[in-house]
């Protein structure tokens, strides 16, 4: 090959290489543009740590900076280490059991309702009116008709339709996190560079141009975190008692007091399952709530109100702006019984401290429905049961359907069964003596 031919061949090779390099650069640039346009990044350095809504929601759930005095987060009143309830002791606490009313960010305001658990809350349907059939056995044996009325939502009165609405409430509540407006909350979010990067990655580069949209994105992110298995593991002893896949219609249970209590709970002698069972048999992933609303005649928590200064009656469901009929007064959403043994106090106002008291109250409610004065007393106070806070609309028809008058052994069995509904992560919170006594 001549020198001239060699030079021409080399020039041709260089030209081809240049064309290929240019083509590669063009393709890379196009991919970069496409990635950025889809919310992605051309560099791993540009991908934020918080790159999904749930990942954003987790630190927001624990962030005290979203309250006015920077002392309170969602987790303060919904502690993940305590069944997602408020386990703090304050001036309204009794007998070293967590207060029914939560202390606000200002360290002076004490609420008038017992903070409900955030665990399993994601399964509550959007607030609506509807009809819900109960189990055929209950309807046949106890003549319990289908439920007609309001169902679902969040809070005790269902006033927020869904989890996103619930998550957006506390930061602006003056008795809770006490922030003046949405823009102020958004400014607190913008103080954290990881939040900013995450919000812009998930919701778009212009998310902070509109405070309302940014606030909505915050609430949505927290709601998405609350939908994760962190809040709903379904791994209690009740859940673990189910046999292997393919044998789902049977499940093993300790032949002990807890098993006795389970049989009672789901029997047609009692109406427990009318409001605390939603799944058909075999009840895998049972939520132990129907999400219905009822007034069961709970007495006023006078001890709490001596501290928080509230003097008005709590009308329950009627406080929901979507509800106007007086026949709904005094009704509250049926709570889940999951983790109930470790989430005292009980009822919407935390008036009872012990599970035994709650069960004996239902026996009292049955006697009251029959207008029968048995002289029974509240075991916590050793005084006669006090009158209902709201005497209108008490569900006497439902409460009076129970065929069985509970004796001490049956009350104990029901308590043992309720203990078995405790998530594995909280089993250490159960009294070990009671665990042994129950055969758990």
Number of C-alpha atoms within 10 A of each C-alpha: 5 7 8 9 10 11 11 12 12 12 12 12 12 12 12 12 12 12 12 12 12 12 12 12 12 12 12 13 13 12 14 16 14 14 14 15 11 11 15 18 18 15 10 8 8 12 15 20 14 20 20 17 22 19 16 24 23 18 16 22 22 18 19 19 18 26 27 21 14 16 16 24 23 23 18 22 23 21 18 19 13 17 26 22 25 28 23 17 17 18 14 20 18 15 8 9 17 23 29 34 29 27 25 22 25 18 14 12 17 25 23 20 20 23 26 25 25 23 23 20 23 21 16 20 15 16 19 14 12 12 13 17 14 20 19 14 13 21 15 11 13 17 12 19 16 14 17 13 14 23 22 27 26 25 24 25 25 30 21 22 17 21 25 21 17 19 21 20 13 19 25 19 16 16 19 25 26 20 21 14 14 17 16 18 21 20 15 16 22 15 11 11 11 16 22 17 19 21 27 18 24 19 17 14 14 11 18 21 9 11 17 15 16 23 22 16 22 25 23 22 26 26 25 20 22 24 19 15 11 11 19 19 15 20 15 19 19 26 20 16 15 18 13 10 7 7 10 13 12 13 16 11 18 15 11 15 21 26 22 20 22 20 14 22 21 17 15 22 16 21 23 20 19 24 21 21 22 20 16 11 12 13 16 16 14 19 22 21 22 24 27 24 25 22 24 22 23 26 17 18 18 15 13 24 18 11 16 18 13 14 9 7 10 20 19 22 28 21 18 16 11 13 16 12 9 12 13 23 22 27 28 24 25 22 24 22 19 26 23 21 25 23 25 24 28 21 23 25 25 22 23 23 20 17 23 17 20 21 17 19 21 20 22 23 25 22 19 16 17 14 11 11 9 10 9 15 16 17 16 11 10 9 11 12 17 12 11 16 17 20 14 16 16 22 15 18 12 21 22 20 20 20 13 14 12 17 11 9 12 18 19 21 23 25 25 26 26 22 28 30 22 27 23 16 14 16 19 12 14 14 13 12 8 13 16 9 14 24 14 19
